[in-house]
Amino acid sequence: METLLTISGAGVNPYSARGLTQTLDHIQAAAAMRRTINGKLKDLSQPQFRKYTSTVTSRDQVAPPLDGVWPGDVVSVGCAAELSYLTAGGTPQRPVVAGSSRVDGAFTFYRPQLLMKVVSYTTQEDEYGRVVSWSLVLEED
């Protein structure tokens, strides 16, 4: 069984990603909002901080091949998670994984291809149950 997720270099091996989940969130620096003295909310964020953080987790039989992958390493991630935009007048805000774009009603859905840095990687093995849990935290470069 394969997954939609791709990670440059390391890849995602069989039996490591069944039941995989991926989050796409904004990095903390993307939100810089303050209230004026009159109570109006103002967005003070800078466009260059509009980046994503992602957490990939899974419970399967083996760990993914991330030996030698360290915090700060750059990887290209073909996301399993989708983003979407209004088809009429809209465009994708990130590069699109080839073949992942689809239209549903008034919206176009796609899986983004993101250049990301590894923040952390953890793995836990249940020897008796033969289950490996792992988590990979990434931030867009």
Disulfide bonds with the S-S distance in Angstrom:
none
